[in-house]
Amino acid sequence: MRETDADEPVAPPKPARRRTVTDKALACTGLVLAGASAFFPWYVFLNPDKFGIQVAEGDRTRDLPNWPGRQVVSVSPLAMVNKNPAEPRDFIPDPLTTATVSNAGREDDKGPAADQQPFPGKVPFHLLHVVNGRALIEDDTGMYVVRVGSVLPDNSRLASIEQRNGKWIIVTSTGDVYGNN
């Protein structure tokens, strides 16, 4: 430092910028939005009837149409059944033979043809829980949520969900009854 440095005039400090009406309005808007953001989850939590899933009211049982069973669909177009036998079929043979299919078991004197026989045994499943007109069922492959009209693992349809003697049961289109034991 030198002696002459102290004698130099120094500019007075600038006064702080005054807050305008726009600054105050933005600050108030931010505080209001922060308060609303903190309050809204509590409003949703305390009013679940306004924000929950709306379940349609109606009859829980219905009559199912008597549909014929589904046909087994083959993946190969060469193995498809001709529904119009009067029309000639122009198939181009597969140039590469990859396998042969045996005729053993197709025509048997002991019963119907193999492709017309029902699947062996029923697929076991059981009822776990019922809520809002839907049932939770479980079989060997997993758990499923079904409702009236849904296809069940045994290829029947869910005909009704009922409560008998204080326990829930489901009735299939084939007449089978499953309960939650």
C-alpha positions in Angstrom: 0.0 0.0 0.0 1.1 3.5 -0.6 0.2 6.7 1.2 -1.6 8.1 -1.7 -4.0 5.2 -2.0 -6.0 6.2 1.0 -6.8 9.6 -0.4 -8.5 8.3 -3.6 -12.3 8.7 -3.5 -14.3 5.5 -3.4 -17.7 5.2 -5.0 -20.6 4.8 -2.6 -22.2 1.3 -2.5 -25.2 0.9 -4.8 -28.5 0.5 -3.0 -30.1 -3.0 -3.1 -32.7 -3.4 -5.9 -36.2 -3.0 -4.6 -38.6 -5.9 -5.1 -41.3 -5.1 -7.6 -44.9 -6.3 -7.6 -44.1 -8.9 -10.2 -41.4 -10.5 -8.0 -43.8 -10.6 -5.1 -46.5 -12.2 -7.3 -44.1 -14.9 -8.6 -43.0 -15.7 -5.0 -46.6 -16.0 -3.8 -47.6 -18.2 -6.8 -44.6 -20.5 -6.1 -45.7 -20.9 -2.4 -49.3 -21.6 -3.4 -48.2 -24.3 -5.9 -45.9 -25.9 -3.3 -48.7 -26.0 -0.8 -51.1 -27.5 -3.3 -48.6 -30.1 -4.3 -48.1 -31.1 -0.7 -51.8 -31.2 0.0 -53.1 -33.1 -3.1 -51.8 -36.6 -2.2 -53.5 -36.3 1.2 -56.7 -35.3 -0.6 -56.6 -38.3 -2.8 -55.8 -40.6 0.2 -58.7 -39.2 2.2 -61.2 -39.4 -0.7 -60.7 -42.8 -2.3 -64.3 -42.9 -3.6 -63.5 -40.0 -6.0 -60.2 -41.5 -7.3 -60.6 -45.3 -6.9 -61.5 -47.9 -9.5 -65.2 -47.7 -10.3 -66.8 -51.1 -10.4 -69.8 -51.4 -12.7 -72.9 -52.6 -10.8 -75.0 -55.4 -12.4 -76.0 -59.0 -12.2 -73.1 -61.3 -11.2 -74.5 -64.3 -13.1 -75.7 -64.8 -16.6 -76.7 -67.6 -18.9 -74.0 -68.7 -21.3 -74.8 -69.6 -24.9 -74.6 -73.2 -25.8 -71.6 -73.0 -28.2 -70.1 -76.0 -29.9 -66.6 -77.0 -28.9 -63.6 -75.4 -30.7 -61.8 -77.3 -33.4 -58.1 -78.0 -33.1 -56.2 -75.8 -35.5 -53.2 -77.2 -37.2 -50.1 -75.1 -37.9 -49.4 -76.6 -41.3 -51.6 -75.4 -44.2 -51.2 -78.9 -45.9 -52.9 -80.5 -42.9 -56.0 -78.2 -42.9 -59.3 -79.8 -43.5 -61.0 -78.8 -46.7 -64.4 -77.3 -45.7 -65.5 -77.2 -49.4 -64.8 -80.7 -50.7 -66.5 -79.9 -54.1 -63.7 -77.4 -54.9 -60.4 -78.8 -56.2 -57.4 -78.1 -54.0 -54.3 -76.9 -55.7 -51.4 -77.4 -53.3 -47.8 -77.2 -54.2 -46.1 -80.0 -52.5 -43.3 -79.2 -50.1 -40.0 -79.7 -51.9 -38.2 -80.7 -48.8 -39.6 -83.7 -46.8 -38.6 -83.3 -43.2 -40.7 -86.0 -41.4 -43.4 -88.5 -41.8 -46.5 -89.0 -39.8 -47.6 -92.5 -38.8 -51.2 -93.7 -39.4 -51.0 -95.8 -36.3 -53.9 -95.1 -33.9 -55.9 -93.0 -36.4 -58.4 -95.8 -37.1 -59.0 -98.1 -34.2 -61.8 -100.5 -33.5 -61.7 -99.7 -29.8 -63.2 -96.2 -30.1 -63.4 -92.9 -31.9 -60.5 -91.6 -34.0 -57.6 -90.1 -32.1 -58.3 -86.6 -33.2 -61.9 -86.8 -31.9 -61.1 -88.1 -28.5 -61.2 -85.7 -25.5 -58.1 -84.7 -23.7 -57.3 -87.1 -20.8 -58.2 -85.9 -17.3 -59.2 -82.5 -16.1 -56.8 -79.7 -15.4 -56.9 -79.2 -11.6 -57.3 -75.7 -10.4 -58.7 -74.1 -7.3 -60.3 -70.9 -6.2 -58.1 -68.6 -4.1 -60.1 -65.4 -3.6 -63.2 -63.5 -4.8 -63.5 -59.7 -4.9 -65.6 -57.2 -7.0 -67.1 -59.9 -9.3 -63.7 -61.4 -10.1 -62.2 -64.6 -8.9 -58.5 -65.5 -8.5 -57.8 -69.1 -9.5 -54.6 -71.1 -9.5 -53.5 -74.1 -11.4 -50.1 -75.7 -12.1 -49.0 -73.0 -14.6 -49.9 -69.9 -12.5 -52.6 -67.7 -11.1 -55.4 -66.0 -13.1 -58.0 -63.4 -12.5 -61.3 -64.5 -14.2 -64.8 -63.1 -14.3 -68.1 -64.5 -15.6 -67.7 -65.6 -19.2 -63.9 -66.1 -19.0 -62.4 -69.3 -20.3 -61.0 -71.5 -17.5 -58.0 -73.8 -17.6 -60.2 -76.9 -18.3 -61.7 -75.1 -21.4 -65.0 -74.5 -19.8 -66.3 -71.0 -19.1 -67.0 -69.4 -15.7 -70.8 -69.4 -15.4 -71.3 -67.8 -12.0 -69.6 -66.6 -8.8 -71.8 -67.4 -5.8 -71.6 -67.4 -2.0 -73.0 -70.5 -0.4 -73.0 -71.2 3.3 -70.7 -68.2 3.8 -68.0 -69.5 1.4 -67.4 -68.4 -2.2 -67.7 -70.9 -5.1 -67.4 -70.7 -8.8 -69.6 -72.7 -11.2 -68.4 -73.6 -14.7 -70.4 -74.0 -17.9 -69.9 -77.7 -17.5 -71.6 -77.7 -14.1 -68.4 -78.2 -12.1 -68.2 -76.4 -8.7 -65.0 -75.1 -7.2 -64.7 -73.5 -3.8 -62.0 -71.9 -1.7 -61.1 -74.5 0.9 
